[in-house]
Amino acid sequence: MIKIMRLSTGEDVIGEINEKDGLVMAKDAFAIIPMQSSPGKPVQLMMTPWMPYSNESTITVDKDKVITIYSPKADILASYQQNTSQIITAAKPGLITETSLPRL
């Protein structure tokens, strides 16, 4: 299930969050970063891969480093799903040649 966890470092991490044996695993995780383009402008949220230098798709942290785990708002969930979706392209159709035309 997609959740957001707040870490004791202040980071908010979204991903497939699971708990087991005092550990919290985050699969396909992104850090949520609030950004403000200039003073007085609304804050926008950006997502960037969490632990981008790791070769692993699941990162494990001790549960005592996690302050809370909660469900994301619908718009944040949609943005996460857009960031993690894979584009599937249809196979290119073959050329129609004289040999594949039906005979009348």
C-alpha angles and dihedrals in degrees: 000000000000111000139159120235125195113213127209086249089065095252120138111212125189124197145095098319122195132171127212135156096348093313132106119211122202116194121196089358128185128191114233111223122189111219130187116195093205139342112293093020120115118266114250126199121233127190124213129175111273113231093005093179094060122101090210126092091206122056120196125208132177112263091233088067091059117086098185143344121212144161117268125240114260095256093050091048090050091050091050091049090050090051093050101038119110121224112235115200122203119241112267112252117246124244118273109234133181091261092060096049115105116250116239 
